[in-house]
């Protein structure tokens, strides 16, 4: 079986902080975000932001020191950007969800509901024992959750870091999609090699903001796309072949 070699160099734990970190400066965030970050601190979730580890289309991801109510070594803080228009392009993931039928069509409301939605979806995933970050707290456009990594170094995504056990990794992700569907009543709706973090040999699903309940009119379409994207990646990168119809049946049938 072909084994994929990572196209990116592995992160050196000693070099990582020097290369990537920067302290959160005053004036970096707008007043609303500063207020919501303050709530995380007053509720004992975090004590301070340490450094940024990722910047996406919708949000910036930071490592933070834990507060008195969190017993992890570090915490992840996801700050959704209010100024981006990207959320308005993904409005169907919210408006088709019966949990969010009364949301207002303005960017502040949409971003706030998206943050609330990801928190709620992560709670459902945790209850279903899906490998995903545990959610700790949210307010406005700020979400605090479990850090996935080792010794303060974030886990790489499947695309960057690869896996030495592709069949085992694929089976684990499929099982998590089954648990998500059967026990949480959710479809992830954005599964890809970029939204799977590898902590050792264990894959973790991330980015649950777009996940939808089974009552969403496009839930089945999203699930089929998730399975198609997942199987295409593993066949292309590792030569692992699975029948999509059988995988879908395994996920959905009782």
C-alpha positions as CSV (number, residue, x, y, z in Angstrom):
1,X,0.0,0.0,0.0
2,X,1.5,3.4,-1.0
3,X,2.5,5.6,1.9
4,X,2.3,9.3,1.6
5,X,5.2,11.5,2.6
6,X,4.2,14.8,3.9
7,X,4.9,17.7,1.6
8,X,5.5,20.0,4.5
9,X,8.2,19.7,7.1
10,X,7.1,18.6,10.6
11,X,6.8,21.3,13.2
12,X,9.8,21.5,15.6
13,X,8.4,22.1,19.0
14,X,11.3,24.3,20.1
15,X,11.2,26.4,16.9
16,X,7.5,26.8,16.7
17,X,6.9,29.5,19.3
18,X,9.8,31.6,17.9
19,X,8.6,31.3,14.4
20,X,4.9,31.6,14.8
21,X,3.9,33.4,18.0
22,X,3.1,37.0,18.5
23,X,1.6,38.5,21.6
24,X,-1.9,40.0,21.4
25,X,-1.4,43.7,21.2
26,X,-3.9,46.3,22.5
27,X,-5.9,47.7,19.6
28,X,-5.8,44.5,17.6
29,X,-9.5,43.8,18.1
30,X,-12.7,46.0,17.8
31,X,-14.6,47.0,20.9
32,X,-17.2,44.3,20.7
33,X,-14.5,41.6,20.4
34,X,-12.6,43.0,23.3
35,X,-15.8,42.9,25.4
36,X,-16.4,39.3,24.5
37,X,-12.8,38.3,25.3
38,X,-13.2,40.0,28.6
39,X,-16.2,37.7,29.3
40,X,-14.0,34.7,28.7
41,X,-11.6,36.0,31.3
42,X,-14.2,36.9,33.9
43,X,-15.8,33.5,33.6
44,X,-12.4,31.8,34.2
45,X,-12.1,30.3,30.8
46,X,-8.8,32.0,29.7
47,X,-6.4,34.3,31.5
48,X,-4.7,35.8,28.4
49,X,-4.1,35.3,24.7
50,X,-0.7,33.9,23.9
51,X,-0.2,33.7,20.1
52,X,-2.0,33.1,16.8
53,X,-1.8,29.7,15.2
54,X,-4.1,30.0,12.2
55,X,-5.9,32.6,10.0
56,X,-8.8,31.4,7.9
57,X,-11.4,33.0,5.7
58,X,-13.8,33.4,8.6
59,X,-11.8,33.4,11.8
60,X,-8.5,33.8,13.5
61,X,-7.3,31.0,15.9
62,X,-5.3,31.8,19.0
63,X,-3.7,29.7,21.8
64,X,-4.6,31.1,25.2
65,X,-3.6,30.4,28.8
66,X,-6.4,28.7,30.8
67,X,-8.4,30.4,33.4
68,X,-9.4,29.1,36.8
69,X,-12.3,27.0,35.5
70,X,-10.4,25.1,32.8
71,X,-7.9,22.5,33.7
72,X,-6.1,22.2,30.3
73,X,-2.5,23.5,29.8
74,X,-3.8,25.7,27.0
75,X,-7.1,26.7,25.4
76,X,-8.0,27.5,21.8
77,X,-9.9,30.8,21.2
78,X,-11.6,31.2,17.8
79,X,-12.4,34.8,16.9
80,X,-14.8,35.1,14.0
81,X,-14.1,38.2,11.9
82,X,-17.1,40.6,11.8
83,X,-15.8,42.5,8.7
84,X,-15.7,39.5,6.4
85,X,-18.5,39.0,3.9
86,X,-17.7,35.3,3.6
87,X,-20.5,34.5,6.1
88,X,-23.2,35.9,3.9
89,X,-22.2,33.4,1.2
90,X,-22.9,30.6,3.7
91,X,-26.2,31.8,4.9
92,X,-28.0,28.6,3.7
93,X,-26.2,26.6,6.5
94,X,-28.0,28.8,9.0
95,X,-31.3,29.6,7.4
96,X,-32.0,26.1,6.4
97,X,-31.4,25.0,10.0
98,X,-34.7,25.0,12.0
99,X,-32.7,26.0,15.2
100,X,-32.0,29.4,13.7
101,X,-35.2,30.4,11.9
102,X,-35.5,33.9,13.4
103,X,-32.0,35.2,12.7
104,X,-31.7,38.8,11.3
105,X,-30.0,39.4,8.0
106,X,-27.1,41.6,9.2
107,X,-23.5,40.6,9.5
108,X,-23.3,41.0,13.3
109,X,-26.3,38.7,13.8
110,X,-25.1,36.2,11.3
111,X,-21.6,36.0,12.8
112,X,-23.0,35.7,16.3
113,X,-25.4,32.9,15.3
114,X,-22.6,31.1,13.5
115,X,-20.4,31.2,16.6
116,X,-23.4,30.0,18.7
117,X,-24.1,27.3,16.1
118,X,-20.5,25.9,16.2
119,X,-20.6,25.8,20.0
120,X,-23.9,23.9,20.0
121,X,-22.7,21.5,17.3
122,X,-19.5,20.8,19.2
123,X,-21.6,20.0,22.4
124,X,-23.7,17.6,20.4
125,X,-20.5,16.0,18.9
126,X,-19.1,15.7,22.4
127,X,-22.2,14.0,23.7
128,X,-22.0,11.5,20.8
129,X,-18.4,10.8,21.7
130,X,-17.1,12.1,18.3
131,X,-13.4,13.0,18.1
132,X,-13.7,16.7,18.1
133,X,-12.7,19.7,20.3
134,X,-14.7,20.1,23.5
135,X,-16.4,23.5,23.6
136,X,-15.9,25.6,26.7
137,X,-17.7,28.9,26.2
138,X,-18.9,31.4,23.6
139,X,-20.1,34.9,23.4
140,X,-20.7,37.1,20.4
141,X,-18.0,36.3,17.9
142,X,-15.6,34.5,20.3
143,X,-15.5,30.8,20.9
144,X,-13.2,28.9,23.4
145,X,-12.6,25.2,23.0
146,X,-10.2,22.4,23.7
147,X,-6.7,22.5,22.2
148,X,-5.9,19.6,19.9
149,X,-2.1,19.0,20.0
150,X,0.8,18.0,22.1
151,X,2.9,20.1,24.5
152,X,1.4,23.4,23.2
153,X,2.1,22.5,19.6
154,X,-1.1,22.3,17.5
155,X,-1.8,19.1,15.6
156,X,-1.4,19.3,11.8
157,X,-4.3,18.7,9.5
158,X,-4.4,15.5,7.5
159,X,-3.4,17.3,4.3
160,X,-0.2,18.7,5.8
161,X,0.9,15.9,8.2
162,X,-0.6,12.8,6.5
163,X,-1.1,9.5,8.3
164,X,1.0,6.3,8.6
165,X,-2.2,4.2,8.9
166,X,-4.6,5.5,6.2
167,X,-7.1,2.6,6.4
168,X,-7.3,3.0,10.2
169,X,-7.6,6.8,9.9
170,X,-10.4,6.5,7.3
171,X,-12.3,4.0,9.4
172,X,-12.1,6.3,12.4
173,X,-13.4,9.3,10.5
174,X,-16.3,7.2,9.0
175,X,-17.2,6.0,12.5
176,X,-17.2,9.6,13.7
177,X,-19.5,10.6,10.9
178,X,-21.8,7.7,11.8
179,X,-21.8,8.8,15.4
180,X,-22.5,12.3,14.4
181,X,-25.4,11.2,12.3
182,X,-26.9,8.5,14.5
183,X,-26.4,10.0,18.0
184,X,-26.0,13.8,17.5
185,X,-28.4,14.1,14.5
186,X,-25.9,16.1,12.6
187,X,-24.1,16.2,9.2
188,X,-20.7,17.9,9.3
189,X,-21.2,19.4,5.8
190,X,-17.6,20.4,5.3
191,X,-15.4,17.3,5.7
192,X,-12.0,17.5,4.0
193,X,-8.4,16.8,4.6
194,X,-8.1,20.4,5.9
195,X,-10.8,19.9,8.6
196,X,-9.3,16.8,10.1
197,X,-6.5,17.2,12.6
198,X,-4.1,14.3,13.4
199,X,-3.2,14.0,17.1
200,X,-0.8,11.1,16.9
201,X,-2.8,8.3,15.2
202,X,-6.2,9.8,16.0
203,X,-8.1,12.0,13.6
204,X,-10.2,14.8,15.0
205,X,-12.9,16.6,13.1
206,X,-12.9,20.4,13.4
207,X,-14.8,23.4,12.0
208,X,-18.4,22.6,13.0
209,X,-20.0,25.9,12.2
210,X,-21.6,24.7,9.0
211,X,-22.8,21.4,10.4
212,X,-26.6,21.0,10.0
213,X,-29.3,18.9,11.7
214,X,-30.9,16.1,9.8
215,X,-34.0,18.2,9.3
216,X,-32.1,20.6,7.1
217,X,-33.4,20.4,3.5
218,X,-29.8,19.8,2.2
219,X,-28.6,17.5,4.9
220,X,-28.4,14.4,2.7
221,X,-26.8,16.3,-0.1
222,X,-24.1,17.6,2.3
223,X,-23.5,14.1,3.7
224,X,-23.0,12.7,0.2
225,X,-20.5,15.4,-0.5
226,X,-18.7,14.8,2.8
227,X,-18.3,11.1,1.9
228,X,-17.3,11.8,-1.6
229,X,-14.6,14.3,-0.6
230,X,-13.3,12.0,2.1
231,X,-13.1,8.9,-0.1
232,X,-11.6,10.8,-3.1
233,X,-8.8,12.1,-0.9
234,X,-7.9,8.7,0.6
235,X,-8.0,7.0,-2.8
236,X,-5.9,9.7,-4.5
237,X,-3.3,10.0,-1.7
238,X,-3.1,6.5,-0.4
239,X,-4.8,4.2,-2.9
240,X,-7.4,3.2,-0.3
241,X,-10.7,2.4,-2.1
242,X,-14.2,2.3,-0.5
243,X,-17.6,2.0,-2.0
244,X,-19.4,5.3,-1.4
245,X,-22.9,3.7,-1.3
246,X,-21.8,1.2,1.4
247,X,-20.1,3.9,3.4
248,X,-23.3,6.1,3.2
249,X,-25.4,3.1,4.2
250,X,-23.1,2.4,7.2
251,X,-23.4,6.0,8.4
252,X,-27.2,6.3,8.0
253,X,-28.8,2.9,8.6
254,X,-29.7,1.9,12.1
